[in-house]
Amino acid sequence: MDRLAPYGNDPYDKPPCRGCSSYLVEPYIKCAECGPTPVLLCLQTSDFPVLDPGWTAQEEMALLEAVMDCGFGN
């Protein structure tokens, strides 16, 4: 995953999310197959599945955050 660090600290200097048009924040998804202009999607406002078709990106992020906070298997 590319980092947004090259864009600096100004939140308005970041590229827009193609899904919600807001300024992109981490974590985000970058299409691995797109041409010279990459498709960038934020996960905070995305309702599409990333890993499991029955879960939205927001739900998957909440699960991953809970695993990071509580530990795997808890």
QUIURUR-V389519 format. One record per residue. N is the residue number from 1. PHI is phi as a letter, one per 40 degrees, with the letter a starting at -180 (999 if undefined). Layout:
# QUIURUR-V389519
n	phi
N	PHI
N	PHI
This chain:
# QUIURUR-V389519
n	phi
1	999
2	c
3	c
4	c
5	d
6	c
7	c
8	g
9	c
10	c
11	c
12	c
13	c
14	c
15	c
16	c
17	c
18	c
19	c
20	b
21	g
22	c
23	c
24	c
25	b
26	c
27	c
28	a
29	b
30	b
31	c
32	c
33	b
34	c
35	c
36	c
37	b
38	c
39	c
40	b
41	b
42	c
43	c
44	c
45	b
46	c
47	b
48	c
49	c
50	b
51	b
52	b
53	c
54	c
55	b
56	c
57	d
58	c
59	c
60	c
61	c
62	c
63	c
64	c
65	c
66	c
67	c
68	c
69	c
70	b
71	g
72	c
73	g
74	b
